[in-house]
Amino acid sequence: MPSAELFRRMSAGVETKTSQVSVKEYIGHFEAMLQEGLDILHITLSSGLTGTYNAACIAGKELEEKYPERKIYIPDSLGASSGYGLIMETLANLRDEGNGIDELRSWPEANKLRIHHWFFSTGLSFYIRGGRISKAAGMVGTMLNICPLLNMDNVSRQL
């Protein structure tokens, strides 16, 4: 579904759900690249927010045995939102500057704990629905017309 349609439906109050990429899907995606002789550097959203990191690692381990000559790196970004985007943009720039996969792999590991992740929202309904804040806090915040600004450091400590 195109993101514009997803956001339109969410704004209209339609209940939406996400699903994580399965190990089988990762294997299919990764194996196609490995068969082309490519190495893999796959950066997932934070393992504290989704199980995709674990699924990618399981797929990577399975494929390492089948393709021992290839490199498969799956660092945990510990990020989401704009912080995750910053990691990805930086890695793309480093790649464009000629850095190889080993240097690219090192950057998120060395810098991910130095990045602050902030989330901006126009309301609390999705935080309540997703369990990020309690219904009571959501009700009070909604009555006070609070638009949250959350620091990822605080959210990840609660997980």
Protein Blocks (a to p, Z undefined) as FASTA:
>chain_A
ZZklmmmmmmnopacddddddfklmmmmmmmmmmnopacddddddfklbcklmmmmmmmm
mmmmmmmmbccddddfkiahjllmmmmmmmmmmmmnopafklmmmmmmmmmmmpccdddd
fbfklmmmnopacfklmmmmmmnopacdddfklmmmmZZ
